[in-house]
């Protein structure tokens, strides 16, 4: 579910997945690893949700 939310966000904003990982977790491989099965812990999941919900393009 979280990965689906991220994928939707990336499509809407046009943001590269590596940039998303860098901005959220200082880890450009975050999304790629999640696509391969990585499950973020509760704290990281919350950071991702906060980032997506507060993101303003500009």
N, CA, C and O of each residue as an XYZ file, in Angstrom:
232
protein
N       0.826     -1.206      0.000
C       0.000      0.000      0.000
C       0.866      1.264      0.000
O       0.609      2.196     -0.763
N       1.882      1.292      0.850
C       2.750      2.464      0.898
C       3.484      2.650     -0.434
O       3.608      3.770     -0.927
N       3.961      1.562     -1.003
C       4.650      1.662     -2.292
C       3.699      2.183     -3.367
O       4.107      2.973     -4.219
N       2.459      1.759     -3.341
C       1.478      2.257     -4.310
C       1.283      3.771     -4.150
O       1.162      4.493     -5.139
N       1.255      4.236     -2.918
C       1.127      5.669     -2.641
C       2.330      6.425     -3.195
O       2.183      7.486     -3.801
N       3.509      5.873     -2.984
C       4.725      6.495     -3.495
C       4.699      6.541     -5.019
O       5.005      7.573     -5.616
N       4.335      5.427     -5.648
C       4.302      5.371     -7.118
C       3.318      6.395     -7.675
O       3.610      7.042     -8.681
N       2.178      6.549     -7.049
C       1.185      7.543     -7.479
C       1.761      8.948     -7.342
O       1.620      9.775     -8.244
N       2.408      9.213     -6.216
C       3.038     10.513     -5.983
C       4.083     10.799     -7.060
O       4.131     11.903     -7.603
N       4.912      9.815     -7.367
C       5.956     10.011     -8.373
C       5.368     10.299     -9.749
O       5.882     11.144    -10.483
N       4.292      9.600    -10.099
C       3.635      9.856    -11.395
C       3.038     11.257    -11.433
O       3.173     11.960    -12.434
N       2.381     11.669    -10.354
C       1.736     12.992    -10.319
C       2.745     14.121    -10.410
O       2.522     15.104    -11.117
N       3.852     13.983     -9.696
C       4.823     15.077     -9.613
C       5.907     15.001    -10.674
O       6.559     16.003    -10.965
N       6.108     13.819    -11.260
C       7.192     13.651    -12.208
C       8.556     13.573    -11.534
O       9.587     13.663    -12.200
N       8.562     13.407    -10.226
C       9.810     13.339     -9.478
C      10.496     11.989     -9.716
O       9.844     10.947     -9.649
N      11.794     12.000     -9.990
C      12.514     10.728    -10.124
C      12.527      9.980     -8.788
O      12.576     10.596     -7.723
N      12.483      8.659     -8.856
C      12.418      7.886     -7.613
C      13.678      8.031     -6.773
O      13.622      7.913     -5.549
N      14.815      8.286     -7.417
C      16.046      8.470     -6.648
C      16.020      9.784     -5.868
O      16.514      9.850     -4.742
N      15.449     10.822     -6.461
C      15.332     12.108     -5.766
C      14.383     11.976     -4.581
O      14.645     12.525     -3.511
N      13.283     11.252     -4.767
C      12.341     11.030     -3.673
C      13.063     10.378     -2.491
O      12.931     10.828     -1.353
N      13.818      9.329     -2.763
C      14.546      8.643     -1.698
C      15.546      9.542     -1.005
O      15.682      9.497      0.218
N      16.256     10.370     -1.785
C      17.219     11.298     -1.193
C      16.529     12.311     -0.293
O      17.000     12.584      0.811
N      15.416     12.868     -0.755
C      14.721     13.890      0.032
C      14.099     13.318      1.301
O      14.122     13.962      2.350
N      13.548     12.123      1.213
C      12.844     11.540      2.357
C      13.801     10.885      3.349
O      13.663     11.058      4.560
N      14.770     10.134      2.831
C      15.574      9.286      3.717
C      17.078      9.419      3.503
O      17.854      8.669      4.096
N      17.501     10.365      2.662
C      18.918     10.478      2.315
C      19.427      9.153      1.751
O      20.583      8.781      1.952
N      18.538      8.445      1.039
C      18.858      7.136      0.462
C      18.242      7.054     -0.930
O      17.055      6.753     -1.063
N      19.040      7.320     -1.974
C      18.476      7.305     -3.324
C      17.964      5.931     -3.761
O      17.234      5.840     -4.748
N      18.325      4.870     -3.056
C      17.867      3.529     -3.423
C      16.583      3.118     -2.707
O      16.097      2.007     -2.919
N      16.029      3.972     -1.877
C      14.848      3.620     -1.076
C      13.727      3.009     -1.910
O      13.273      1.903     -1.616
N      13.279      3.707     -2.939
C      12.147      3.236     -3.743
C      12.522      1.974     -4.516
O      11.733      1.033     -4.592
N      13.716      1.955     -5.085
C      14.165      0.771     -5.800
C      14.188     -0.453     -4.897
O      13.765     -1.539     -5.296
N      14.682     -0.271     -3.681
C      14.703     -1.374     -2.717
C      13.291     -1.798     -2.328
O      13.021     -2.988     -2.167
N      12.392     -0.831     -2.177
C      11.004     -1.165     -1.843
C      10.346     -1.934     -2.988
O       9.540     -2.834     -2.750
N      10.680     -1.587     -4.204
C      10.146     -2.313     -5.361
C      10.610     -3.766     -5.361
O       9.953     -4.638     -5.928
N      11.740     -4.012     -4.726
C      12.277     -5.369     -4.627
C      11.925     -6.041     -3.302
O      12.459     -7.105     -2.990
N      11.030     -5.432     -2.521
C      10.541     -6.095     -1.320
C      10.933     -5.485      0.013
O      10.469     -5.950      1.053
N      11.767     -4.462      0.015
C      12.139     -3.822      1.284
C      10.902     -3.235      1.952
O      10.081     -2.581      1.308
N      10.786     -3.474      3.228
C       9.673     -2.915      4.002
C      10.229     -1.894      4.985
O      10.978     -2.263      5.889
N       9.883     -0.630      4.832
C      10.387      0.375      5.768
C       9.761      0.184      7.149
O       8.628     -0.279      7.276
N      10.515      0.545      8.166
C      10.000      0.484      9.528
C       8.939      1.549      9.747
O       8.711      2.392      8.879
N       8.291      1.513     10.901
C       7.209      2.470     11.185
C       7.658      3.928     11.130
O       6.918      4.780     10.638
N       8.848      4.226     11.625
C       9.317      5.614     11.620
C       9.543      6.102     10.187
O       9.171      7.225      9.845
N      10.146      5.265      9.362
C      10.388      5.647      7.966
C       9.078      5.760      7.206
O       8.910      6.671      6.395
N       8.154      4.852      7.456
C       6.847      4.919      6.797
C       6.162      6.244      7.134
O       5.547      6.872      6.271
N       6.274      6.657      8.384
C       5.655      7.927      8.803
C       6.334      9.106      8.103
O       5.660     10.036      7.662
N       7.666      9.070      8.000
C       8.393     10.143      7.300
C       7.949     10.243      5.849
O       7.780     11.341      5.317
N       7.761      9.100      5.217
C       7.313      9.071      3.826
C       5.921      9.696      3.714
O       5.680     10.531      2.843
N       5.019      9.293      4.589
C       3.657      9.835      4.563
C       3.643     11.335      4.808
O       2.925     12.068      4.127
N       4.420     11.795      5.762
C       4.486     13.234      6.051
C       5.029     13.991      4.842
O       4.499     15.039      4.474
N       6.082     13.463      4.227
C       6.657     14.122      3.061
C       5.629     14.251      1.941
O       5.445     15.330      1.379
N       4.967     13.152      1.623
C       3.983     13.165      0.538
C       2.832     14.127      0.846
O       2.397     14.881     -0.025
N       2.349     14.098      2.070
C       1.195     14.932      2.421
C       1.525     16.409      2.527
O       0.631     17.248      2.419
N       2.804     16.747      2.738
C       3.160     18.150      2.882
C       3.913     18.706      1.677
O       4.308     19.872      1.682
N       4.115     17.886      0.646
C       4.888     18.309     -0.521
C       4.145     19.388     -1.298
O       2.954     19.278     -1.589
N       4.906     20.440     -1.621
C       4.380     21.519     -2.453
C       5.334     21.692     -3.615
O       6.518     21.963     -3.417
N       4.820     21.536     -4.837
C       5.685     21.706     -6.015
C       6.111     23.149     -6.131
O       5.367     24.076     -5.809
N       7.333     23.310     -6.603
C       7.764     24.678     -6.791
C       9.180     24.847     -7.017
O       9.647     25.973     -7.189
